[in-house]
Amino acid sequence: MKSLQHFIGGRWVEPADGDILTVVNPATEDAFARFGAASAHDVDRAVTAAVEAQPRWAALSVAERVDRINAWADTVAEHAAELAELECREMGKPVAVGRSFIDGSVAGLKAAAAQALTYPFAETVTGPDEVRTDIVRHPLGATAVITPWNFPVTMVLIALGPLLAAGNAVVVKPSERSPVSTGRLFELAEAVGMPPGVMNLVLGDGRAGGALAEHEDVQLVHFTGSVGTGRRVGAAAGGRLHRSVLELGGKDPVVIDAGVDPVATAQAVAFGAFVNTGQICTSMERIYVHEQIADAFVEALVAAAQTFTLGDGLEPATVLGPLVDERQRDVVRRHVDDAVQKGATLRTGGVVPQRPGYFYPATVLTDVDDTMLVMTEETFGPVAPVVVVRTFEEGLARAAESRYGLAATVYTGDPDHIVAATRLPAGVVWVNQWQGGGPERLYEPAGDSGMGATGARAAYDAATRPAAVHIAPTAPAANR
Ligand code: TXE
């Protein structure tokens, strides 16, 4: 079994005290790794290391910091297969799926670092009266990144790029359910000479996360996870008048218009609903399909669901890995059972297989309504509930009825309907595709899905504090 340590001030260390936590392989239910959870004292050591290291890191030129980040990205890319296997063993994601997301996030890390080279850390605006105004954007200092278990590698790479390139030091607290691949990312950073104290790692559960979010020297908390925890983290940071960026859950809708190909669209929706066993904050969780194509769509969706071969993600034939743990499977089972009890029709899936591991099959439900948990609460599992609507407008209106607002997807060939879709209350709207788009992914979640813009330049704005410097051209002359 792997034994994990914390990385503080450039050294691998054991926690001062604290519980021993175990990471379980969700495909086999075997223990995979163990570690001592960080106490508030360990968290304080990590934040102090970040505070001490940050000025030297910020004193490097932007190009020097970007070079160091790129060296890290390159070695992560070289170890992508190993990292995908670690992710698979700690949280169940099939290796091929993990590999594709890791490759994408390495590219994202490099693109984000490259933006530092053109970001206006210092710019001059000449104002009236010949007073020159410079805007200088300072790094914040010590920052914290708290990540969930669904994309352990991706979440760290995406969050750290702008924070580090802007000159901040970070303390990362990965999910207690998937800290192994994150630990490996830190070994790789150490190997390419990331200066001690710039990147620190503390392992633990909500107690360590809470201590980090509440630490008075943490200037920004970048949090991805559940709505409930996000509220606590945001409140803790706000109480100190410090920043937080919160990317929380979703209940993302898909609206499918008449006139699109039902089979091709069903295959796309199956991927959006079931990949990573539905454990993506932007998974498709509510499906509104126009009545003109509904029968053909549902038939094709059921057929596509049945191709999601369930198994250990280390097996090449596996498309659908297990859920992360028993607790998460209980949530999924509760949502599906609730829907069936209230009158939904189970078209495929819905039965827990008799085998070790926290598996749940790709499931399609019809005859669902808004009294059911599966339509109102984040399921975070491989479940596609389908609602038949009479018009595209009805689909859009129902898609908008949610307390969440992370992302939404629309399939339509009608240009007017595309315009209407842009008004959906979501941070991201995908039209006729899911997850695609260029590097300028500026967005801010709506509703309960979070707070703070991310992507593109906004990540640098969040990672820096602007200061205005107004300079008169001449110093006061001495009185003679
Ligand atoms: O999240 P938590 P969990 C959603 C999804 C899932 C649910 C629960 O609906 O079913 O969240 O997942 C740390 N102060 N998403 O329990 O508890 C924790 O240790 C500070 C959506 O994993 O929010 C972990 O590192 N930190 C999401 C991180 O917060 C605390 C992806 C997330 O844990 C803390 C994953 C505290 N008081 C789950 N308590 C997405 N949007 O992608 C816990 N943590």
Boltz pocket constraint, residues with backbone or C-beta under 6 A from the ligand:
constraints:
  - pocket:
      binder: B
      contacts: [[A, 146], [A, 147], [A, 148], [A, 149], [A, 150], [A, 173], [A, 174], [A, 175], [A, 176], [A, 204], [A, 205], [A, 206], [A, 207], [A, 208], [A, 209], [A, 210], [A, 211], [A, 213], [A, 224], [A, 225], [A, 226], [A, 227], [A, 229], [A, 230], [A, 232], [A, 233], [A, 247], [A, 248], [A, 249], [A, 250], [A, 280], [A, 281], [A, 328], [A, 331], [A, 378], [A, 379], [A, 380]]
      max_distance: 6.0
